[in-house]
Amino acid sequence: MKIQSLNGELMSRAINGAVNYLVLNKEEVNSLNVFPVPDGDTGTNMSLTSKSALKQVQAVEDLTAYNVSKAAARGSLMGARGNSGVILSQFLRGFSEGCEGKDELNVQELAQALKKASETTYNAVMKPTEGTILTVGRELSDFAIKNFRKYDDILEFLKDVIEAANISLSKTPEKLQVLKEAGVVDAGGKGLCVLMEGAYKALMGEEIVSEDDEVLNKKKQKEVHLGKADESIEFGYCTEFIINTEYEDLEAFKAKLSPLGDCLLVVGGSGSGLIKVHVHTNNPGKALQYGIELGDLQDIKIDNMRFQHEEVLFSKEEVASTKSEVPVEEKEYSIVAVSMGSGLSELFKSLGVDKIVEGGQTMNPSTEDFVNAANQVAGRNVIIVPNNSNIILAAEQAANISEKNIVVIPSKTIPQGIASILSFRGDLTPDENKDIMTNAMEEVISAQVTYAVRDTNMNGKDIKVGDIIGLSGKNIVASGQYIESVTKDLIAELFDEEHSIITLYAGEDVEDEKAEELVEQLEEIYEDCEIELVRGEQPIYYYLISLE
């Protein structure tokens, strides 16, 4: 079997194989977490990002190499989750730019597209770190550029490029000390290798099928209303569709759709090539007609709510957000915060946060989630507080494509996010607020208490599966067998005389009695400090801690 050029049909097949193969192997990628904590999500983030790319690819009718690669780039841009997902989206964007204007790629053109993909990822990251997915992408593309003249067969070429990628991956611990200490290779780099291996297998004719967790998630999220027709519903057809278009005037399109019904939501534009529509109407045909005037339609869904149910191009939260009949008055600022845990979410709301995006460890929001959140709030300026280092890039990518002015505060922890929001001032400019909010978050020392999911040795500490571990930043500061003792050891290591407030955010697995006993013990140890206890109800972490 020999393939001399990669046309649109073959590229579509390759992307399908790549995505399904990554989904099948995502838990292996997740397991390559540097820290032995139960929050490995690189495989999940990359698989969700790549599935968003595949969804757009499957809608392409004119199958050229450029059209397919452009659709993959567009889908991954909006679906990007976590740092690895954002970098993957930039890799696909660069690859698409390398395919521009081409119906098919020969070996040389494929090598050049891979090189462009790598260059784009480096340009997208302010401080590139070697020993990561960036390195694997660069070294596989360097091999491709140096050696493409030896090949006239795409399959033989890809086989050797993948070998070069895996060699690069095996050397990532030599370039990044934390990988060496943890005894793992880079998870993002592994994800990229898996994607390429899946593409190769598909081009070789292997059928790769995976369970679609997005479908499973949608099944879980359904709100089903079965039984007699509900004649009290004024507008009976829940109508959803996506328009492939370069049209950008969303407000004009909303105004055109608005007389048709209620619960109207229109998002997209800003160069994405997509507009996503949700409306409750008695005339879905008219809504579709207005859509088709702008471009090709896909993912059309019409449900008779009087007999059936509401679902799924939009989440329940997005649909619910459209149901107010009272128009929201525009204001200068809105704040969007990422939170996971009912107590933390309520706390953020009490501090003036307008919109909570659910997420955190193991569940990173996508770029599209942030774009949607910005569109759903009234502020002309939207401040996003990510509260997780793995979410910042997706928020920044949303800022680049949103029509609204989005300011991202680079908060890496919940305590940092709370401190930054407390310093917000409505009378300052967005740039001034970014400065003071960033400065405020840097004054807080943050820490977490969780448990180990594998054996490791870090910072001279032998960690066993099931051990309780206390982390601050990139360091395991304390470890042991008991939550309370590790928490006290962790605080003791981080505390200094300048601190006057210690706050504990108790997770969902911590009993009230245990938390209150711990507070009493800390009050005896730190007599001059105020010890605060908040029920955060977050998963994974027994305690989040801040010292101020």
C-alpha positions as CSV (number, residue, x, y, z in Angstrom):
1,M,0.0,0.0,0.0
2,K,1.3,3.4,-1.0
3,I,-0.1,6.9,-0.7
4,Q,1.8,9.6,-2.7
5,S,-0.4,12.5,-1.7
6,L,-2.9,13.3,1.1
7,N,-6.2,14.6,-0.3
8,G,-9.1,15.9,1.7
9,E,-10.8,12.5,2.0
10,L,-7.7,10.8,3.3
11,M,-7.0,13.7,5.7
12,S,-10.6,13.5,7.1
13,R,-10.0,9.7,7.6
14,A,-6.7,10.4,9.3
15,I,-8.2,13.0,11.7
16,N,-11.1,10.6,12.5
17,G,-8.6,7.8,13.4
18,A,-6.4,10.2,15.3
19,V,-9.2,11.5,17.5
20,N,-10.7,8.0,18.2
21,Y,-7.3,6.6,19.0
22,L,-6.7,9.4,21.5
23,V,-10.1,8.8,23.1
24,L,-9.2,5.1,23.5
25,N,-5.9,6.0,25.1
26,K,-6.8,9.1,27.1
27,E,-6.5,7.4,30.5
28,E,-2.9,6.4,29.7
29,V,-2.2,10.1,28.9
30,N,-4.1,11.2,32.1
31,S,-1.9,8.9,34.2
32,L,1.3,10.8,33.2
33,N,0.6,13.5,35.7
34,V,3.7,15.0,37.2
35,F,2.1,15.3,40.6
36,P,0.7,12.0,42.0
37,V,-2.7,13.6,42.7
38,P,-6.1,12.6,41.3
39,D,-6.4,15.4,38.8
40,G,-4.7,14.1,35.7
41,D,-6.7,15.6,32.8
42,T,-4.3,16.1,29.9
43,G,-5.7,13.2,28.0
44,T,-9.3,14.3,28.7
45,N,-8.6,17.8,27.6
46,M,-6.8,16.8,24.4
47,S,-9.5,14.3,23.5
48,L,-12.3,16.8,24.0
49,T,-10.4,19.4,22.1
50,S,-9.7,17.0,19.2
51,K,-13.4,15.8,19.2
52,S,-14.5,19.4,18.7
53,A,-12.1,19.5,15.7
54,L,-13.5,16.2,14.3
55,K,-17.1,17.5,14.6
56,Q,-16.2,20.3,12.2
57,V,-14.3,18.1,9.9
58,Q,-17.3,15.8,9.6
59,A,-19.4,18.7,8.3
60,V,-17.1,19.5,5.5
61,E,-18.6,18.9,2.0
62,D,-15.9,20.1,-0.3
63,L,-13.1,17.7,0.8
64,T,-9.8,19.4,0.0
65,A,-6.8,19.2,2.3
66,Y,-7.1,22.9,3.2
67,N,-10.9,22.8,3.8
68,V,-10.5,19.8,6.1
69,S,-7.5,21.2,8.0
70,K,-9.3,24.6,8.3
71,A,-12.4,22.9,9.8
72,A,-10.2,21.0,12.3
73,A,-8.4,24.2,13.3
74,R,-11.7,26.1,13.7
75,G,-13.3,23.3,15.8
76,S,-10.3,22.9,18.1
77,L,-10.1,26.6,18.6
78,M,-13.6,26.8,20.2
79,G,-13.3,23.5,21.9
80,A,-9.9,23.9,23.4
81,R,-9.6,22.8,27.1
82,G,-6.6,23.1,29.3
83,N,-3.1,24.2,28.3
84,S,-2.6,21.0,26.3
85,G,-5.8,21.6,24.4
86,V,-5.0,25.2,23.6
87,I,-1.6,24.2,22.4
88,L,-3.1,21.4,20.3
89,S,-5.6,24.0,18.8
90,Q,-2.6,26.2,17.9
91,F,-0.8,23.2,16.3
92,L,-3.9,22.5,14.1
93,R,-4.2,26.2,13.3
94,G,-0.6,26.3,12.1
95,F,-1.0,23.1,10.2
96,S,-4.0,24.6,8.4
97,E,-2.1,27.7,7.5
98,G,0.5,25.4,6.0
99,C,-2.2,23.7,3.9
100,E,-3.7,27.0,2.6
101,G,-4.9,26.8,-1.0
102,K,-3.9,23.1,-1.4
103,D,-6.3,20.4,-2.5
104,E,-3.8,17.7,-1.5
105,L,-0.4,17.5,0.1
106,N,2.7,15.6,-1.1
107,V,5.4,14.6,1.3
108,Q,7.2,17.9,1.1
109,E,4.0,19.9,1.6
110,L,3.1,17.7,4.6
111,A,6.5,18.3,6.1
112,Q,6.1,22.1,5.6
113,A,2.7,22.1,7.2
114,L,4.0,20.2,10.2
115,K,6.8,22.8,10.5
116,K,4.3,25.6,10.4
117,A,2.2,23.8,13.1
118,S,5.2,23.7,15.4
119,E,6.2,27.3,14.8
120,T,2.6,28.4,15.6
121,T,2.6,26.6,19.0
122,Y,5.8,28.3,20.0
123,N,4.5,31.7,19.0
124,A,1.3,31.2,21.0
125,V,3.1,30.6,24.3
126,M,4.8,33.5,26.0
127,K,7.4,31.4,27.8
128,P,7.9,28.1,26.0
129,T,9.1,25.2,28.2
130,E,11.2,22.5,26.7
131,G,10.4,18.9,27.5
132,T,6.7,19.4,26.7
133,I,4.4,18.9,23.8
134,L,6.1,22.0,22.2
135,T,9.4,20.1,22.1
136,V,7.8,16.9,20.6
137,G,6.1,18.9,18.0
138,R,9.2,20.8,17.1
139,E,11.5,17.8,16.9
140,L,9.1,15.7,14.8
141,S,8.7,18.7,12.4
142,D,12.5,19.2,12.3
143,F,12.8,15.5,11.3
144,A,10.2,16.0,8.7
145,I,11.8,19.0,7.1
146,K,15.3,17.4,7.1
147,N,14.2,14.1,5.6
148,F,11.2,14.5,3.4
149,R,13.3,14.2,0.2
150,K,14.0,10.5,1.0
151,Y,10.3,9.7,0.7
152,D,7.6,9.5,-2.0
153,D,5.2,7.6,0.2
154,I,3.1,9.4,2.8
155,L,2.8,6.3,4.9
156,E,6.5,5.5,5.1
157,F,7.1,9.2,5.9
158,L,4.6,9.3,8.7
159,K,5.9,6.1,10.2
160,D,9.3,7.6,10.6
161,V,8.0,11.0,11.7
162,I,6.1,9.1,14.5
163,E,9.2,7.3,15.5
164,A,11.0,10.6,15.7
165,A,8.2,11.9,17.8
166,N,8.4,9.0,20.2
167,I,12.1,9.3,20.5
168,S,11.6,13.0,21.4
169,L,8.9,12.0,23.9
170,S,11.3,9.5,25.6
171,K,13.8,12.3,26.1
172,T,11.4,14.8,27.7
173,P,12.5,13.8,31.3
174,E,16.1,14.8,30.3
175,K,14.8,18.3,29.5
176,L,12.4,18.8,32.4
177,Q,13.5,17.9,35.9
178,V,10.0,17.5,37.3
179,L,9.3,14.8,34.8
180,K,12.5,13.0,35.7
181,E,11.7,13.1,39.4
182,A,8.2,11.9,38.8
183,G,9.4,9.1,36.5
184,V,7.0,10.0,33.6
185,V,7.2,11.5,30.1
186,D,5.3,14.6,29.2
187,A,1.6,14.0,29.0
188,G,0.9,16.5,26.3
189,G,3.7,15.2,24.2
190,K,2.3,11.7,24.6
191,G,-1.1,12.9,23.5
192,L,0.4,14.3,20.3
193,C,2.2,11.0,19.6
194,V,-1.0,9.1,20.1
195,L,-2.9,11.4,17.7
196,M,-0.3,10.9,15.0
197,E,-0.3,7.1,15.6
198,G,-4.1,7.0,15.3
199,A,-3.9,9.0,12.0
200,Y,-1.3,6.6,10.6
201,K,-3.3,3.5,11.6
202,A,-6.4,5.0,9.9
203,L,-4.5,5.7,6.7
204,M,-3.2,2.1,6.8
205,G,-6.9,1.0,6.7
206,E,-7.4,0.1,10.4
207,E,-10.9,1.0,11.7
208,I,-10.6,2.8,15.1
209,V,-13.9,3.1,17.0
210,S,-14.3,4.8,20.5
211,E,-17.1,5.5,22.9
212,D,-18.2,9.1,22.5
213,D,-18.2,10.5,26.0
214,E,-19.8,13.7,24.7
215,V,-22.9,11.8,23.8
216,L,-22.8,10.2,27.2
217,N,-22.5,13.6,28.9
218,K,-25.4,14.9,26.9
219,K,-27.5,11.9,28.0
220,K,-26.8,12.8,31.6
221,Q,-27.6,16.4,31.0
222,K,-31.0,15.8,29.4
223,E,-34.1,17.2,31.0
224,V,-36.9,15.0,29.7
225,H,-40.5,16.0,29.7
226,L,-42.6,13.1,28.5
227,G,-46.3,12.6,28.7
228,K,-49.3,14.8,27.8
229,A,-48.9,17.9,25.6
230,D,-48.2,21.0,27.7
231,E,-50.3,23.6,26.1
232,S,-49.1,26.3,28.5
233,I,-45.8,26.5,26.5
234,E,-46.2,29.6,24.4
235,F,-43.4,28.8,21.9
236,G,-43.3,25.0,21.4
237,Y,-40.3,24.2,19.2
238,C,-36.8,24.2,20.7
239,T,-34.8,25.0,17.6
240,E,-31.0,24.8,17.5
241,F,-28.5,24.9,14.6
242,I,-25.0,26.0,13.6
243,I,-24.4,28.3,10.6
244,N,-21.1,28.1,8.7
245,T,-20.6,31.7,7.7
246,E,-18.3,34.6,7.7
247,Y,-21.2,36.9,8.7
248,E,-20.2,38.9,11.9
249,D,-23.1,41.2,12.8
250,L,-24.6,39.0,15.6
251,E,-26.8,41.9,17.0
252,A,-28.5,42.4,13.6
253,F,-29.1,38.7,13.3
254,K,-30.5,38.5,16.9
255,A,-32.9,41.4,16.1
256,K,-34.1,39.5,13.0
257,L,-34.7,36.3,15.0
258,S,-36.2,37.9,18.1
259,P,-39.8,38.3,16.9
260,L,-40.0,34.6,16.2
261,G,-40.0,33.5,19.9
262,D,-38.1,33.6,23.2
263,C,-35.0,32.0,24.9
264,L,-32.9,33.4,22.0
265,L,-29.2,32.7,22.2
266,V,-26.8,33.6,19.3
267,V,-23.0,33.1,19.8
268,G,-20.0,32.9,17.6
269,G,-18.6,35.2,15.0
270,S,-15.3,37.0,15.7
271,G,-13.5,35.1,12.9
272,S,-14.6,31.7,14.0
273,G,-16.6,31.1,10.9
274,L,-19.5,29.8,13.0
275,I,-22.7,31.1,14.5
276,K,-24.6,28.9,17.0
277,V,-28.3,29.5,17.4
278,H,-30.9,28.5,20.0
279,V,-34.5,29.8,20.0
280,H,-37.9,28.7,21.2
281,T,-40.4,29.4,18.4
282,N,-43.6,28.3,16.8
283,N,-42.0,28.7,13.4
284,P,-38.7,26.8,13.2
285,G,-38.8,26.9,9.4
286,K,-38.6,30.6,9.5
287,A,-35.6,30.5,11.8
288,L,-33.8,28.0,9.6
289,Q,-34.6,30.2,6.5
290,Y,-33.0,33.2,8.2
291,G,-30.0,31.0,9.0
292,I,-29.6,29.6,5.5
293,E,-29.5,33.2,4.1
294,L,-26.2,33.6,5.9
295,G,-24.5,30.2,5.1
296,D,-24.7,26.4,5.3
297,L,-26.5,24.9,8.2
298,Q,-25.4,21.9,10.3
299,D,-26.3,20.2,13.6
300,I,-30.0,21.1,13.1
301,K,-32.2,20.0,16.0
302,I,-35.9,20.7,16.4
303,D,-37.9,19.4,19.4
304,N,-41.5,19.8,20.2
305,M,-41.3,20.8,23.9
306,R,-45.0,20.3,24.4
307,F,-44.5,16.5,23.9
308,Q,-40.8,15.9,24.2
309,H,-37.8,17.7,25.7
310,E,-35.1,20.4,25.6
311,E,-31.6,19.5,24.7
312,V,-28.3,19.8,23.6
313,L,-26.3,22.1,21.4
314,F,-26.4,24.3,24.5
315,S,-25.9,23.2,28.1
316,K,-28.8,23.5,30.5
317,E,-27.1,26.5,32.1
318,E,-26.8,28.3,28.8
319,V,-30.5,27.7,27.9
320,A,-31.6,28.7,31.4
321,S,-29.7,31.9,31.1
322,T,-31.9,33.0,28.2
323,K,-35.2,32.6,30.0
324,S,-35.5,35.9,31.7
325,E,-38.1,38.1,30.0
326,V,-36.6,41.2,31.6
327,P,-33.9,42.7,29.4
328,V,-30.5,43.0,31.2
329,E,-29.2,46.5,31.4
330,E,-25.7,46.9,30.0
331,K,-23.1,47.9,32.6
332,E,-19.4,48.7,32.6
333,Y,-18.1,45.4,34.2
334,S,-19.0,41.8,34.7
335,I,-16.9,39.2,36.5
336,V,-16.8,35.6,35.4
337,A,-15.1,33.1,37.8
338,V,-14.3,29.4,37.4
339,S,-15.4,27.3,40.4
340,M,-16.0,23.7,41.3
341,G,-18.0,23.1,44.5
342,S,-21.3,24.6,45.7
343,G,-19.8,26.5,48.6
344,L,-17.1,28.1,46.6
345,S,-19.6,29.1,43.9
346,E,-21.9,30.7,46.5
347,L,-18.9,32.6,47.9
348,F,-17.9,34.0,44.5
349,K,-21.5,35.1,43.9
350,S,-21.5,36.9,47.3
351,L,-18.4,38.7,46.2
352,G,-20.1,40.1,43.1
353,V,-19.3,37.5,40.5
354,D,-21.9,37.7,37.7
355,K,-21.3,34.3,36.1
356,I,-19.9,31.0,37.4
357,V,-18.3,28.7,34.9
358,E,-18.2,25.3,36.4
359,G,-14.8,23.7,36.3
360,G,-11.4,23.2,37.8
361,Q,-9.2,20.1,38.2
362,T,-10.3,17.2,35.9
363,M,-12.9,19.4,34.3
364,N,-11.3,22.3,32.5
365,P,-13.8,24.7,30.7
366,S,-13.3,25.2,26.9
367,T,-12.6,28.4,25.0
368,E,-16.2,28.4,23.9
369,D,-17.4,28.1,27.5
370,F,-15.7,31.4,28.2
371,V,-16.9,33.1,25.0
372,N,-20.5,32.0,25.9
373,A,-20.1,33.2,29.5
374,A,-18.9,36.6,28.2
375,N,-21.9,36.8,25.9
376,Q,-24.3,36.0,28.7
377,V,-23.3,38.8,31.1
378,A,-24.2,42.5,30.8
379,G,-20.7,44.0,31.2
380,R,-19.0,45.8,28.3
381,N,-15.8,44.7,30.0
382,V,-15.6,41.1,31.3
383,I,-13.1,40.1,33.8
384,I,-12.4,36.3,33.9
385,V,-10.8,34.8,37.0
386,P,-9.8,31.2,36.0
387,N,-8.4,30.0,39.4
388,N,-6.4,27.2,37.8
389,S,-3.1,27.3,35.9
390,N,-4.5,24.8,33.4
391,I,-7.4,27.1,32.5
392,I,-5.6,30.4,31.9
393,L,-4.7,29.8,28.2
394,A,-8.3,28.8,27.3
395,A,-9.5,32.1,28.9
396,E,-6.9,34.1,27.0
397,Q,-7.8,32.4,23.8
398,A,-11.4,33.4,24.4
399,A,-10.3,37.0,25.0
400,N,-8.6,37.0,21.6
401,I,-11.8,36.0,19.7
402,S,-14.6,37.5,21.7
403,E,-16.4,40.7,20.6
404,K,-16.3,41.9,24.2
405,N,-13.3,43.3,25.9
406,I,-12.1,40.4,28.1
407,V,-9.5,40.8,30.8
408,V,-8.0,37.6,32.2
409,I,-6.6,37.6,35.7
410,P,-4.0,34.8,35.8
411,S,-5.2,33.3,39.1
412,K,-3.9,29.8,39.6
413,T,-5.8,28.9,42.8
414,I,-9.2,29.7,44.4
415,P,-7.6,31.8,47.2
416,Q,-5.8,33.9,44.6
417,G,-9.1,34.4,42.7
418,I,-10.9,35.5,45.9
419,A,-8.1,37.9,46.8
420,S,-8.1,39.4,43.3
421,I,-11.9,39.9,43.2
422,L,-11.8,41.6,46.6
423,S,-9.5,44.2,45.1
424,F,-11.6,44.9,42.1
425,R,-12.8,48.5,41.7
426,G,-15.5,49.6,39.4
427,D,-14.2,53.1,39.0
428,L,-10.9,52.0,37.4
429,T,-10.0,51.1,33.8
430,P,-9.7,47.5,32.7
431,D,-5.9,47.8,32.6
432,E,-5.8,49.3,36.0
433,N,-8.0,46.6,37.5
434,K,-5.9,43.9,35.9
435,D,-2.8,45.4,37.6
436,I,-4.3,45.7,41.1
437,M,-6.1,42.4,40.9
438,T,-3.0,40.6,39.8
439,N,-0.9,42.3,42.5
440,A,-3.5,41.3,45.1
441,M,-3.5,37.6,44.2
442,E,0.2,37.5,44.4
443,E,0.1,38.5,48.1
444,V,-1.7,35.3,49.0
445,I,0.0,32.0,49.8
446,S,-2.1,29.0,48.6
447,A,-2.0,25.4,49.4
448,Q,-4.0,22.2,48.9
449,V,-4.4,18.9,50.7
450,T,-5.3,15.8,48.7
451,Y,-4.2,12.1,48.3
452,A,-1.6,10.4,46.2
453,V,-2.7,8.1,43.3
454,R,0.7,6.5,42.6
455,D,4.1,6.0,44.2
456,T,6.7,8.6,43.5
457,N,9.6,10.5,45.0
458,M,9.5,14.2,44.9
459,N,11.6,16.8,46.7
460,G,13.3,13.9,48.7
461,K,9.9,12.6,49.9
462,D,8.8,9.0,49.2
463,I,5.2,9.1,48.5
464,K,3.0,6.0,48.4
465,V,-0.4,5.4,46.9
466,G,-3.1,6.6,49.3
467,D,-0.8,8.9,51.3
468,I,-2.2,12.3,52.2
469,I,-0.1,15.0,50.6
470,G,0.0,18.8,51.1
471,L,1.0,20.9,48.1
472,S,1.9,24.5,47.5
473,G,2.7,25.7,44.0
474,K,4.8,23.0,42.4
475,N,6.0,21.4,45.6
476,I,4.8,18.6,47.8
477,V,5.4,20.2,51.2
478,A,4.0,17.6,53.6
479,S,2.8,14.0,53.5
480,G,1.5,11.4,55.9
481,Q,-1.4,9.1,56.8
482,Y,-3.9,11.6,58.3
483,I,-5.6,14.6,56.8
484,E,-5.5,16.7,59.9
485,S,-1.8,16.2,60.7
486,V,-0.7,16.8,57.1
487,T,-2.8,20.0,57.0
488,K,-1.1,21.2,60.2
489,D,2.3,20.3,58.9
490,L,1.6,22.1,55.6
491,I,0.5,25.3,57.3
492,A,3.6,25.2,59.6
493,E,5.9,25.0,56.7
494,L,4.3,28.0,54.9
495,F,3.5,30.2,57.9
496,D,5.5,33.3,58.8
497,E,4.9,36.0,61.4
498,E,3.5,38.4,58.8
499,H,0.5,36.2,58.3
500,S,-2.7,37.2,60.3
501,I,-5.4,35.2,58.6
502,I,-5.5,31.5,57.8
503,T,-8.5,30.3,55.8
504,L,-9.5,26.7,55.3
505,Y,-11.9,25.8,52.5
506,A,-13.3,22.3,53.4
507,G,-14.0,19.9,50.6
508,E,-17.0,17.7,50.1
509,D,-15.3,14.7,51.8
510,V,-14.6,16.5,55.0
511,E,-17.0,16.1,57.9
512,D,-18.1,19.3,59.7
513,E,-17.0,17.9,63.1
514,K,-13.5,17.1,61.8
515,A,-13.1,20.5,60.2
516,E,-14.2,22.3,63.4
517,E,-11.8,20.2,65.5
518,L,-8.9,21.1,63.2
519,V,-9.8,24.8,63.4
520,E,-9.7,24.6,67.2
521,Q,-6.3,23.0,67.1
522,L,-5.0,25.7,64.7
523,E,-6.4,28.4,67.0
524,E,-4.3,27.0,69.8
525,I,-1.2,26.9,67.7
526,Y,-1.6,30.4,66.0
527,E,-3.1,32.4,68.8
528,D,-2.5,35.8,67.1
529,C,-4.1,34.7,63.9
530,E,-7.7,34.7,62.7
531,I,-8.6,31.1,61.6
532,E,-11.6,31.0,59.2
533,L,-13.5,27.9,58.0
534,V,-15.5,28.0,54.8
535,R,-17.4,25.0,53.4
536,G,-16.1,25.0,49.8
537,E,-17.5,21.5,49.0
538,Q,-14.9,21.1,46.3
539,P,-14.0,17.6,45.1
540,I,-10.5,16.0,45.1
541,Y,-9.0,18.4,47.7
542,Y,-9.8,17.9,51.3
543,Y,-8.7,21.4,52.1
544,L,-7.8,24.5,50.1
545,I,-5.8,26.9,52.3
546,S,-4.9,30.5,52.1
547,L,-2.4,32.4,54.3
548,E,-2.6,36.2,54.3
